Amino acid sequence: MKPRTSNYCRQTRLRIKVSLAAYAYEVLNQPIMSDGDYDRLARRIDPTKLTGNKVMDDFFRQHFKPHTGMWIHDHPEKSGLTNILYRYFIQPPRRRKRKGKLSAD
C-alpha cells in the first residue's frame, strides 16, 4: 500500500531533520539545533507511518527513540547524513598538506 503523499512528505522531512540533528550532536559533537527543538521534532515522528522507503521505515520502527539521540549510531545512511551536514550546516575539518599527504588539523 502506497503512503498518502502529505503524510509521506511530512514524516520523511521530520525523520531527516531529526536524523541530521542527532548525528551532528551525538557523532560529530557539533549541534545544529537546540535540545528543545530536537525534542519537539522528535515527538512528532510516528515510526508506524510508512514513508515509501522500506529501509528507513524499518529502521525507525525498530530503533528510533524520541527521548534520546543514541539510536543514530545504528542509522543505515550515516555517510549521507555526514555529506548533508558538511555541505549545508557544518564547516568540514580543514585539511593541510603534510609531507605529500593530506591530514586533518
C-alpha positions as CSV (number, residue, x, y, z in Angstrom):
1,M,0.0,0.0,0.0
2,K,1.4,3.4,-1.0
3,P,1.5,6.0,1.8
4,R,-0.5,9.2,1.5
5,T,1.5,12.0,-0.1
6,S,1.1,14.7,2.6
7,N,1.9,12.4,5.5
8,Y,4.7,10.7,3.4
9,C,6.4,14.1,2.9
10,R,5.9,15.3,6.5
11,Q,7.2,12.2,8.1
12,T,10.1,12.0,5.7
13,R,11.1,15.6,6.4
14,L,10.8,15.1,10.1
15,R,12.9,12.0,10.1
16,I,15.6,13.7,8.0
17,K,15.7,16.7,10.3
18,V,15.9,14.7,13.5
19,S,18.5,12.3,12.0
20,L,20.7,15.2,11.0
21,A,20.4,16.8,14.4
22,A,21.1,13.6,16.3
23,Y,24.1,12.8,14.1
24,A,25.5,16.3,14.4
25,Y,25.1,16.2,18.2
26,E,25.9,12.5,19.1
27,V,28.6,11.7,16.5
28,L,30.2,15.0,15.4
29,N,29.7,16.8,18.7
30,Q,28.5,19.9,16.7
31,P,24.9,20.6,17.5
32,I,22.8,22.2,14.8
33,M,19.7,22.9,16.9
34,S,18.7,23.3,20.5
35,D,17.7,20.3,22.7
36,G,14.2,21.8,22.9
37,D,13.9,22.0,19.1
38,Y,15.1,18.4,18.8
39,D,12.7,17.2,21.4
40,R,9.7,19.0,19.8
41,L,10.5,17.5,16.3
42,A,11.3,14.0,17.7
43,R,7.9,13.8,19.5
44,R,6.2,14.4,16.1
45,I,7.7,11.4,14.5
46,D,5.4,8.4,14.1
47,P,7.6,5.3,13.4
48,T,4.4,3.3,12.5
49,K,3.7,5.5,9.5
50,L,5.1,4.5,6.1
51,T,7.1,6.9,4.0
52,G,7.8,4.8,1.0
53,N,11.4,4.0,2.0
54,K,11.3,0.4,3.4
55,V,14.8,0.5,4.8
56,M,14.2,3.8,6.7
57,D,10.7,2.8,7.7
58,D,12.0,-0.5,9.2
59,F,14.9,1.4,10.9
60,F,12.7,4.0,12.6
61,R,10.2,1.3,13.7
62,Q,12.9,-0.8,15.3
63,H,15.5,1.8,16.6
64,F,14.0,5.3,16.9
65,K,13.6,6.6,20.5
66,P,12.4,10.2,20.7
67,H,13.9,10.8,24.1
68,T,17.5,10.2,23.1
69,G,19.7,10.5,20.0
70,M,21.7,7.4,20.7
71,W,19.7,5.5,18.0
72,I,21.6,7.4,15.4
73,H,24.6,5.2,15.8
74,D,22.7,2.4,14.1
75,H,21.4,4.6,11.2
76,P,21.8,2.9,7.8
77,E,22.6,6.2,6.0
78,K,25.4,7.7,8.1
79,S,27.5,8.7,5.1
80,G,24.6,10.5,3.6
81,L,24.0,12.4,6.9
82,T,27.6,13.4,7.0
83,N,27.5,14.6,3.5
84,I,24.4,16.8,4.1
85,L,25.8,18.2,7.3
86,Y,29.1,19.2,5.9
87,R,27.5,20.6,2.7
88,Y,24.9,22.7,4.4
89,F,25.4,23.1,8.2
90,I,28.9,22.4,9.4
91,Q,32.3,23.6,8.2
92,P,34.2,20.4,7.3
93,P,37.6,19.8,9.1
94,R,40.3,21.7,7.3
95,R,43.0,19.7,5.6
96,R,46.5,20.7,5.1
97,K,49.3,19.1,3.1
98,R,52.0,17.5,5.2
99,K,54.8,15.5,3.7
100,G,52.9,14.9,0.4
101,K,49.8,13.7,2.2
102,L,46.6,15.3,3.3
103,S,45.9,15.3,7.0
104,A,43.2,16.8,9.2
105,D,44.2,19.6,11.5
